[in-house]
Amino acid sequence: MLTVNIMSYKYGHLVAHCVDSLLSQTKVPDVIRVYDDGVGDCKHIKDLYPEVELIERPENLGTTKNFQDALERTTTEYVLFIGADNWLHQDAIRLLSEKKADIICYDIALTGTEKDKFAQRLNTELVDGYLIWEFQYEVTPEQMKSRNRIHGSSMYRTEVAKKYGYIQKGQDKNPQEDWGLFQKMIEGGATYDLVPKPLLFYRRHRENFIK
């Protein structure tokens, strides 16, 4: 079973697109939750998608605490976090569910008005008009010490992650909380696998927020 947690901070104008990409999957997630981190701009989700649970924070927790609480609430075997401004390929969940590792990564297609600026610091390849951000087939504990090799919307085993939790590594405006979690999981012996296809459409846009 899989829970997808949709994380939103000032992305209320984009969240329905993300939700729709999950409900239209060839294999729909068992649980879908939207977390509005203290803004109040996702209220329309309750009426548009009654099958989706909306959790509205009374105040802004910030990325690390928000993600950690969402992880603690998750009871399914696997979990996947996705920003409310992004969306998934319609066959993503089925392809990921065929894997049995503790962490399952996949490639990313960059999109949005600011994608070119973001791509300048990545090794990307232009395919069918998309800048494709590719990931590795193998990730070692030593590699994870110097750089995050696993992106934050990877699917991972819930109980393994709960042993470590989300860990803030960077400054408040860029906490890199997924790096801390995945580094500890890999160091602890978590298994890793990759679907070498761009299953996430990662939107870099004028209203990107990390807070």
N, C-alpha and C positions, 0 to 999 in steps of 0.2 A: 504493500500500500504506500501511496505517496501523498504528501502534503506540499502544496506550492504556496509559499508566503510572498505576497506582492507588497513591496515596501514603498511607501509614498511619503514624500515631503515636498509639498507644493507642486505635485504632479496630478492634481485632480482633473485637469483638462485632458490628460492622456491616459488615465487609468483604465477607462472602459475598453480602449483598444487592446491593452494587455490582457484584461479579463476575457475578452472575446477570443483572443488567440489561444487561451487555455480551454475554454468551453468547446471550441471547435476542433480540438485535437482528435486524431484517430484513436487515441487512448486517453480519455479524460482523467485528470488527477482525481483521487478519492476525496481530497479536501482542498479547497481553495480559500485562502484568507487574505483580505486586504488590510494592511496596517497603515492608518493615517497618523503620522507622528506629530500630533498637536496642531494641525492646521485647520481641519474641518471642511476640506474641499472635496471629500469623497462621498458625501451623503447620498448622492444620486445612485450609488452602486446598490444600495438596499432595495430600491424600487426597480431598477433595471435588471438586476441579477439576484433574486431572492435566494438562490441556491449557494451564493457566495457569502461567507461570513465577513462582516466589516467590524474591525476593532479600531475605535477612535480614541487616541490618547488625549487625556485632558490637558496635557502639556507636552512640550517637545522633550523627548528623552535623549536625543542624539543617536547617531548610527549604532554604536557598539551596544548600548543598553537596550535599544529598540530591537536589534537583531537577537540579542541574547534572550530577551523575554519571549520573542516569537519561537525561538528554538526550544525553550523550556515548555511552551504550550503544545509543541508538536508531539503526537503519540504514534504516528505511523512509522513503518520501518525506514522509509526514506523521506528526505525533505529537499526542496529546491527553493532558493530565494531568487527573486527577480525584481528589479526596479520597475516601478509602475510606468515609467517612460519607455520601457523596452517591450519586446514581444517575441514569441517563439514560433519557429517553423511548425507547421501543422502536424508533422509526424515526429516531433521531437520526443515527446514522452514515451511513445512506443519504442523508439530506437534506444533511448536511455534505459528503459525498463528491461531490455534484453540483456543488459550487462548485470553482473552480480558483485562488483567490487565495492569497497567501502566508499570510494570517491570516484565519480564518473564525470570526466570533463568532456568538452566538445569545442569545436571552433566557433568563431564569432564573425558575423557580418556587420561591419560598421556602417551606420547610416546617420542621417541628420545633417543640419546645416554646418555644424562644427566638426564633422568627421575628419576632414583633411588636416586640421590642426592637431587633433588627437593622434592621427596615424603617423605623424612625423616622428614620434618617439617609439614606434613599433615596427616590427618586421612584417609588413603586410603585402598581399598579392592582389592585384585587381582581377576579379573574375565576374563576368556578366554585369559589370557596372558597380559591383560592390567591392570594397576593400576588405579582404578576408584576413582575419587575425588567427593564425594557426597555433595550435598548442602541441605539446610533446606526447609521445607514446609512453615514455617512462619519466618518472620524477623521483629523484633521490633526496634523502634528508640533507645531504651536503648542498645540493642545488637550492633547496628551499631557504637556506641560511642567508643567501645573498639577494634573492629576488623571488617574488611570488610567481610560481609557474602554473598555478591553478586559479581560474577566474571564479569570482564570487557567485555566479549562477550555476556552478556545477551541482550535480545531484549527489547527495552523500547520505551515509547511514546515520540515522538520528542518534542512536544510543552511543555509537563510537564518538560522535561529535560532542555529546553531552559530558563526556569524561573531561573535556578540555574547555569548551565554551569559546565564545568570541573574545578575542584578545586585542586590545588597542595597541598598535605598534607605532603609528605615526602621530602627527599633530592632530588637534581636534578637527580641523577642516578637511583632513584626509587621513582618517584613522587606520585604514588598511586592515580592518578587523578580520576580513576573510583570510588574509595572509597568515595572521597569527593562529587562527583555528587550523588551517590546513597544514601549516608547518608542524604543529604539535601532533596532528593526526598521523602525518607521514613519519615523523620521528618515533611515534609510538607503534609503528608497524602496520598502519592502515594500508590496505591494498588499493591500487589505482588502475583505472582503465580510461580509454579515450574513444569517443565516436568522432572520427576525422571528417566531420561535416559541419558547415556553419548553421547551427540550429537556433542560435540567439541573434536577433536583430538588435544591436546595441546602439541606441540613439544618443548621439552627442549633439546637443541643441543649445539654444540661447538661454534657456531656463534651467540648465543643469545645476543641481544643488547637492552638496555633501555636508550635512549638518545633523 
